[in-house]
Amino acid sequence: MTIAITAATGQLGRLVVDELLARTSAEQIVALARDTSKAADLAARGIEVRPFDYDRPEALAPALEGVDRLLLISGDAVGQRVAQHAAVIEAATASRVPFVAYTSVLHADTAQHLAVAPDHVETEQLLADAPFAVALLRNGWYSENLVDAAAQAAGSGYVLTSAGDGRQFTAARRDYAAAAAAVLTAETAEAATYELAGDTGFTQDEFAQLVGELAGATVTAQHVSTEGHRAALAEAGLPDGLVDFLVSTEQAVAHGELADPASGTLSGLIGRPTTPLRETLAGALTR
Ligand SMILES: NC(=O)c1ccc[n+]([C@@H]2O[C@H](COP(=O)([O-])OP(=O)(O)OC[C@H]3O[C@@H](n4cnc5c(N)ncnc54)[C@H](OP(=O)(O)O)[C@@H]3O)[C@@H](O)[C@H]2O)c1
């Protein structure tokens, strides 16, 4: 069986490759990379590396030759990625790939505030019309997304938030990678939708407290309205797009869109508890 991973040189892709190597042999893995020169270390581990740039649609189908299971890792070019994903789906169809797993976002179909959700919804619709079996890996937020905010809060002593008492259930990138590897190496590749999130959630007050503990400082959450938050971020000089993204993410947290309390789907897939936020932040803050 041949398992291929797109964006194999990205942070998630590399972790998926590591997780696959723990479950299967290098000969069964194909690393698809936009820039194959970045994948020399993967080739050195006995993995076949093939060029795969979402923006070169004509070259995609040949690179999927003989692939039995494909992991399509969502692109990072917001505004272009639905077209990029469409090109990959077309290539997978042309190459008769029987099974595709796609990294979507938690509650993609119901989230009202999450700025990244619409691209994932459109991609999920394209996948629904494709002739192969599809596993939707609806990944929640990476805990690593919070590292910069934690470092900033450790320095300033506060977390500015408009998320109220909303809880988010993050997990480490490596947890999502392990889930992808589990789905890709399952005995039978089945069409399914997985809502994937950390085992435990936290409010922004709890986040501030945790950062304070790790930094040995007093850190508190400063609660502001959505508009107050937007104004403060703009005043701090953040570009409009980033302000929109940050504020909409807070709204998503406030409305429970980055929460999946007690489903245990992610820890069930990976056969262990998800990595606690404390562990991810402790590792990053002491680096
Ligand atoms: N759930 C979350 O919290 C969260 C957070 C951030 C991102 N994401 C999503 O998850 C994806 C993977 O996350 P990550 O942490 O691995 O991000 P990352 O480290 O930034 O990796 C992005 C990968 O996408 C590849 N890529 C970009 N444009 C491409 C193209 N035109 N053709 C082929 N490959 C292309 C990059 O290739 P190069 O290696 O050549 O640069 C890179 O390998 C992201 O792309 C994004 O869609 C989710």
The ligand as a Gaussian input file, in Angstrom:
#p B3LYP/6-31G(d) Opt

LIG

0 1
 N       -5.615000      23.946000      13.010000
 C       -4.777000      24.948000      13.169000
 O       -4.623000      25.524000      14.261000
 C       -3.964000      25.414000      12.006000
 C       -2.995000      26.393000      12.207000
 C       -2.225000      26.795000      11.111000
 C       -2.443000      26.236000       9.870000
 N       -3.391000      25.270000       9.705000
 C       -3.649000      24.623000       8.410000
 O       -2.957000      23.387000       8.416000
 C       -1.998000      23.344000       7.346000
 C       -0.756000      22.643000       7.835000
 O       -0.275000      23.329000       8.972000
 P        1.273000      23.478000       9.219000
 O        1.421000      23.840000      10.627000
 O        1.996000      22.294000       8.688000
 O        1.634000      24.735000       8.301000
 P        3.046000      25.089000       7.658000
 O        4.166000      24.573000       8.490000
 O        3.020000      26.553000       7.363000
 O        3.063000      24.275000       6.299000
 C        2.324000      24.637000       5.187000
 C        2.704000      23.664000       4.105000
 O        1.917000      23.951000       2.947000
 C        2.803000      23.831000       1.843000
 N        2.302000      24.595000       0.717000
 C        1.972000      25.903000       0.683000
 N        1.623000      26.245000      -0.573000
 C        1.752000      25.128000      -1.330000
 C        1.575000      24.858000      -2.696000
 N        1.208000      25.805000      -3.557000
 N        1.774000      23.588000      -3.135000
 C        2.162000      22.622000      -2.276000
 N        2.385000      22.815000      -0.970000
 C        2.180000      24.068000      -0.508000
 C        4.107000      24.415000       2.335000
 O        5.166000      24.031000       1.472000
 P        6.689000      24.463000       1.777000
 O        7.198000      23.466000       2.771000
 O        7.361000      24.392000       0.463000
 O        6.642000      25.859000       2.345000
 C        4.186000      23.787000       3.694000
 O        4.737000      22.485000       3.591000
 C       -1.786000      24.809000       6.959000
 O       -1.377000      24.904000       5.596000
 C       -3.156000      25.404000       7.205000
 O       -4.038000      25.126000       6.134000
 C       -4.147000      24.851000      10.760000

